[in-house]
Amino acid sequence: MRTAPTILHLDMDAFFASAEQASKPSLRGKAVVVGGLGPRGVVATASYEARVFGVHSAMPMAQARRLAPNAAYLVPRFSLYREVSEQVMGLLGALSPLVEPLSLDEAFVDLEAGEAAWDEASARLAGAKLRADIRAVTGLTGSVGLAASKMLAKIASEQAKPDGLVVIEPGTERALLGPMSVRTLPGVGPATGDHLRRAGITTVDEIAEAGEDELVRLVGKAHGHALYAMALAHDERPVVAERETKSVSVEDTYDVDIHDRMRVGLEVQRLADRCVRRLRDARLSGRTIVLKVRRYDFSTLTRSETLRGPTDDPGVVREAAARLLEAVDTTGGVRLLGVGVSGLADYTQEDLFAQAQAQAEAEAAAGESAVLEHPDEEGAEEVAAEQAPPAERRWPAGHDVRHAEYGHGWVQGSGLGRVTVRFETPYSEPGRVRTFRTDDVALELAEPLPLVRGTVCERRGG
């Protein structure tokens, strides 16, 4: 156990919603909810102003709208969030070589390993400087917890929210943890919490008093030993710099179940392309293609195919996903589709596209007459695309746009052939609202602007 609070936990405050408020002057100080806006959407993040009404992450969006009908409801802009996250992780990396990212907005840092802190005073100074640097570089706020272990540092950052810094001094851990709920400890979710409550254990002190043997009897050997150690404030887990990515995937939940088999196939192809783009952005490739299908009755099927070697070729992934779909019964409708790639590597075999070609050539060699007997199947996807009416341009709420005359703005809403835009930037006063036809050629989707002027302009040529 360390003798100084040199483990730092950073948690950005209401990250997605705060980034939206910083980007949109008209939303600052207002209730903002970010997430899926369809009937089956869920809340990703709610601003602190929205939390006053009881809105929280993972809540169904329909429930959030009932609680806070006047809040701004926005679709996530992950390109912006990733960009800001990279800036924050860069600041953490300057403190120590041991940075363990947990998500876009959360990470552990071993300050001692970077010689950024060695006692309480130096740790407090490092935490205060980090918070100031984050505000200067991103315009956002983060809460910092400092302690002698990862578990306690995370608890400290929760106590620091929002926009604060809390240090747990070594020697005070047991007194701090004692009256807290058992749910405070890592790994104690609703089910374990309910199980302990039925045994009369609701606080961390009561876990310690129950003893290790009783905990093993209640929750099993591995979990019981770990739970008892945490109740005594023992946590020897190190900060791990590299957290291996095990898979890359994308999925969509549909507002209305999809019944048309051809539409399901086209959606799988589109998801495969998105998955490959994400794979390439991470400079990865993978051997195993995974298809996920959630049907109308909420039953979820997962099918996978392992290739001869890793690939990031969209043609290979599309072909594999299509083959997997052939084995899935979608009768009755589909409510969710997903495509993923696992078995990741940081290289590819350039000739893997030959796998898809080889299969096609083998089918052709089996007899060209098969194609001639079923001409309707040849090029069905292309024919469907030609016959389908042109898709109406989509204008997701909250996303960036640029107008040839009015400049940069963001979508407040769209429907019935119209799109409403508020023209403002992170550096302007609250802007004016104008409405256009959705097919207005002067209006186009745009990249997000940096939250602080000049922070990433070189990358965008500005």
Secondary structure, DSSP 4 states (H G I P E B T S, - for coil): --SS--EEEEEETTHHHHHHHHH-GGGTTS-EEEE--STT-BEEEE-HHHHTTT--TTSBHHHHHHH-TTSEEE---HHHHHHHHHHHHHHHHHH-S-EEEEETTEEEEETTTTTS-SSHHHHHHHHHHHHHHHHHHHS--EEEEEESSHHHHHHHHHHH-SS-EEE--TT-HHHHHTTSBGGGSTT--HHHHHHHHHTT--BHHHHHHH-HHHHHHHH-HHHHHHHHHHHTT---PPP-S-----EEEEEEEEEEEE--HHHHHHHHHHHHHHHHHHHHHTT-EEEEEEEEEEETTS-EEEEEEEEEEEE--HHHHHHHHHHHHHTS--TT-EEEEEEEEEEEES---GGGHHHHHHHHHHHHHT-THHHHH-GGGTTHHHHHHHHSPPPPPP--TT-EEEETTTEEEEEEEEETTEEEEEE--TTS---EEEEEETT-TTEEE-PPPPSSTTSSHHHHT-
